[in-house]
Amino acid sequence: MSLDAETVFSLHVFNHTINVTNSIVIQWAVMVIITVLVIALTKDFKKIPGKRQSVIEMIVGFISNFVSDNMGDKYKSFIPFIGTMGIFLLFLNLTGLVGVEPSTKDINVTAGFALISFVVINANAFMKIGIKGYGKKLVRPYALMFPMNLLEKFTLPFSLCLRLFCNMLVGSIILGLLYQLLIYVSYITPFVIPIPFHFFFDVFDGIIQVYIFMILTMLYTKMGAEEE
């Protein structure tokens, strides 16, 4: 089992080679799957919902309440962003259930998500409190704290990135070692014994990591825009 993302194919653009890894391909595939599911499941909505529509409305309602409870009603505009990010991350974390290692074990993938959150958090702060208000927060409670407050801003994306990456990588390594061990025991055991391990590392831990990533993004977005 390799920890490096495997290059599937390369693109040559203006004398530069762009390697397309399996992590990127998995993300493309997941995006296509989500898009197809959304189109198929949301067509023909009616005023009186059927079972399918009721389930979709429950999911949307859950995400809406989740964002509102943690950020407040004035942040309802963040519901599409937080919801999309959460659904995308969840699908990526659950690919292990179909025999595909989650692309979130690739630090480049988690770094991309962390960078997006970092931009959204700081862009929202600039829009809400302005450059002057943003600068004031960097020197609170007193001016000598400026280096520490500034450092905190830049350690946030590293924290988001490494937390998700390390947890998914550890789960992937343990499952990979388990399969390598069981293949020497019996040809049947690899189809039975790993089930509870998949449930823990892919389902339970995968959902927990999505929840933590969403919560931290929402809290830092709200805190960054609050004037003290």
C-alpha positions as CSV (number, residue, x, y, z in Angstrom):
1,M,0.0,0.0,0.0
2,S,1.5,3.3,-1.1
3,L,0.9,6.6,0.8
4,D,1.5,8.7,-2.2
5,A,-1.3,9.5,-4.6
6,E,-0.9,7.4,-7.8
7,T,-0.7,9.3,-11.1
8,V,-3.4,8.0,-13.4
9,F,-2.5,10.1,-16.4
10,S,-0.6,13.3,-17.3
11,L,-1.6,16.5,-19.2
12,H,0.9,18.5,-21.1
13,V,0.0,22.2,-21.1
14,F,2.4,24.9,-22.4
15,N,5.5,22.8,-21.7
16,H,4.3,21.9,-18.2
17,T,3.2,18.5,-17.1
18,I,0.2,18.2,-14.9
19,N,-0.2,14.9,-13.2
20,V,-3.8,13.8,-12.6
21,T,-3.7,11.5,-9.5
22,N,-6.2,8.9,-8.4
23,S,-7.4,11.3,-5.7
24,I,-8.4,13.8,-8.3
25,V,-10.2,11.2,-10.4
26,I,-12.1,10.0,-7.3
27,Q,-13.2,13.5,-6.6
28,W,-14.3,14.0,-10.2
29,A,-16.3,10.7,-10.0
30,V,-17.9,11.7,-6.7
31,M,-18.9,15.1,-8.1
32,V,-20.5,13.4,-11.1
33,I,-22.3,11.0,-8.8
34,I,-23.6,13.8,-6.5
35,T,-24.7,15.8,-9.5
36,V,-26.6,12.9,-11.0
37,L,-28.2,12.1,-7.7
38,V,-29.3,15.7,-7.1
39,I,-30.8,16.0,-10.5
40,A,-32.6,12.6,-10.3
41,L,-33.8,13.1,-6.8
42,T,-35.0,16.7,-7.0
43,K,-36.9,16.6,-10.2
44,D,-40.7,16.7,-10.3
45,F,-41.1,18.2,-6.8
46,K,-44.7,18.8,-5.8
47,K,-46.6,20.9,-3.2
48,I,-47.6,17.7,-1.5
49,P,-44.4,15.8,-1.1
50,G,-44.1,12.1,-1.6
51,K,-41.6,9.8,0.2
52,R,-38.6,10.8,-2.0
53,Q,-39.3,14.5,-1.7
54,S,-39.9,14.2,2.1
55,V,-36.5,12.6,2.6
56,I,-34.8,15.3,0.6
57,E,-36.6,18.0,2.5
58,M,-35.6,16.4,5.8
59,I,-31.9,16.4,4.7
60,V,-32.1,20.1,3.6
61,G,-33.9,21.0,6.8
62,F,-31.3,19.2,8.9
63,I,-28.5,21.1,7.2
64,S,-30.3,24.4,7.5
65,N,-31.0,23.9,11.2
66,F,-27.4,22.7,11.7
67,V,-26.0,25.9,10.2
68,S,-28.6,28.2,11.9
69,D,-28.0,26.6,15.3
70,N,-24.3,27.1,15.2
71,M,-24.0,30.4,13.3
72,G,-27.3,32.1,13.8
73,D,-30.1,33.1,11.4
74,K,-28.1,36.0,9.9
75,Y,-25.7,33.4,8.4
76,K,-28.4,31.6,6.4
77,S,-26.5,32.5,3.3
78,F,-23.8,30.0,4.3
79,I,-26.2,27.0,4.2
80,P,-25.4,26.1,0.6
81,F,-21.7,26.4,1.1
82,I,-21.6,24.4,4.4
83,G,-24.1,21.8,3.1
84,T,-22.2,21.3,-0.2
85,M,-18.9,21.0,1.6
86,G,-20.3,18.5,4.1
87,I,-22.0,16.3,1.5
88,F,-18.9,16.3,-0.7
89,L,-16.6,15.4,2.2
90,L,-19.0,12.7,3.4
91,F,-19.1,11.0,0.0
92,L,-15.2,11.2,-0.2
93,N,-14.9,9.6,3.2
94,L,-17.3,6.8,2.5
95,T,-15.6,5.6,-0.7
96,G,-13.9,2.9,1.3
97,L,-17.2,1.1,1.6
98,V,-17.0,0.3,-2.1
99,G,-13.4,-0.7,-2.1
100,V,-11.9,2.7,-3.1
101,E,-9.5,4.3,-0.7
102,P,-10.8,7.7,0.4
103,S,-9.1,10.6,-1.4
104,T,-9.1,12.5,1.9
105,K,-6.1,10.4,2.9
106,D,-4.2,12.6,0.4
107,I,-3.0,15.7,2.1
108,N,-3.4,17.7,-1.1
109,V,-7.1,17.1,-1.0
110,T,-7.5,18.0,2.7
111,A,-5.3,21.1,2.1
112,G,-7.6,22.2,-0.7
113,F,-10.7,22.0,1.6
114,A,-8.8,23.8,4.4
115,L,-7.7,26.5,2.0
116,I,-11.3,27.1,0.9
117,S,-12.4,27.4,4.5
118,F,-9.5,29.7,5.3
119,V,-10.5,32.0,2.4
120,V,-14.2,32.0,3.3
121,I,-13.5,32.7,7.0
122,N,-11.2,35.7,6.3
123,A,-13.2,37.0,3.4
124,N,-16.4,37.0,5.5
125,A,-14.5,38.8,8.3
126,F,-13.3,41.5,5.9
127,M,-16.8,42.0,4.5
128,K,-18.5,42.1,8.0
129,I,-16.1,44.2,10.0
130,G,-13.8,45.8,7.4
131,I,-10.1,46.1,7.3
132,K,-10.0,48.4,10.3
133,G,-12.1,46.0,12.4
134,Y,-10.0,43.0,11.2
135,G,-6.8,44.9,12.2
136,K,-8.2,45.7,15.7
137,K,-8.9,42.0,16.3
138,L,-5.2,41.2,15.6
139,V,-4.0,43.5,18.5
140,R,-6.5,42.3,21.1
141,P,-6.4,42.2,24.1
142,Y,-3.2,44.2,23.7
143,A,-0.8,45.1,20.9
144,L,1.9,42.6,22.0
145,M,-0.5,39.8,21.1
146,F,-0.3,40.8,17.4
147,P,2.3,38.1,16.4
148,M,0.3,35.4,18.2
149,N,-3.0,36.5,16.8
150,L,-1.5,36.6,13.3
151,L,0.1,33.2,13.7
152,E,-3.3,31.8,14.8
153,K,-4.9,33.0,11.5
154,F,-2.3,31.0,9.5
155,T,-2.3,27.9,11.7
156,L,-6.0,27.4,11.3
157,P,-5.8,25.9,7.7
158,F,-3.0,23.7,8.8
159,S,-5.1,22.5,11.8
160,L,-8.1,21.8,9.6
161,C,-6.0,20.1,7.0
162,L,-4.0,17.8,9.3
163,R,-6.9,16.8,11.5
164,L,-8.9,15.4,8.6
165,F,-5.8,14.0,6.7
166,C,-4.3,12.2,9.7
167,N,-7.6,10.5,10.8
168,M,-8.4,9.3,7.3
169,L,-4.9,8.2,6.6
170,V,-4.6,6.2,9.8
171,G,-7.9,4.4,9.0
172,S,-6.7,3.6,5.5
173,I,-3.4,2.2,6.7
174,I,-5.0,0.0,9.4
175,L,-7.5,-1.4,6.9
176,G,-4.8,-2.0,4.3
177,L,-2.6,-3.9,6.8
178,L,-5.7,-5.8,8.0
179,Y,-6.4,-7.0,4.4
180,Q,-2.8,-7.9,3.8
181,L,-2.8,-10.0,7.0
182,L,-6.1,-11.7,6.4
183,I,-5.3,-12.7,2.8
184,Y,-2.7,-15.2,4.2
185,V,-5.2,-16.7,6.7
186,S,-8.1,-17.6,4.4
187,Y,-9.8,-16.4,1.2
188,I,-13.1,-16.0,3.1
189,T,-12.0,-14.0,6.1
190,P,-11.2,-10.8,4.1
191,F,-14.9,-10.6,3.3
192,V,-16.1,-11.0,6.9
193,I,-13.7,-9.8,9.5
194,P,-13.1,-6.3,8.0
195,I,-16.8,-5.3,8.1
196,P,-16.7,-3.9,11.7
197,F,-13.4,-2.1,10.9
198,H,-15.0,-0.5,7.8
199,F,-18.0,0.5,9.9
200,F,-15.7,2.3,12.4
201,F,-13.1,3.9,10.1
202,D,-15.2,4.6,7.0
203,V,-18.6,5.3,8.5
204,F,-18.2,6.4,12.1
205,D,-14.9,8.1,11.9
206,G,-15.7,9.5,8.4
207,I,-18.9,11.1,9.6
208,I,-17.2,12.4,12.8
209,Q,-14.5,14.1,10.7
210,V,-17.0,15.7,8.4
211,Y,-18.9,17.0,11.5
212,I,-15.8,18.4,13.0
213,F,-14.6,20.1,9.8
214,M,-18.1,21.7,9.3
215,I,-18.3,22.8,13.0
216,L,-14.9,24.4,13.0
217,T,-15.5,26.2,9.7
218,M,-18.8,27.6,11.0
219,L,-17.4,28.7,14.4
220,Y,-14.3,30.3,13.0
221,T,-16.4,32.1,10.3
222,K,-18.7,33.5,12.9
223,M,-16.0,34.3,15.5
224,G,-13.9,36.0,12.8
225,A,-16.7,38.5,11.9
226,E,-17.6,39.4,15.5
227,E,-16.6,42.8,16.8
228,E,-15.6,42.7,20.4
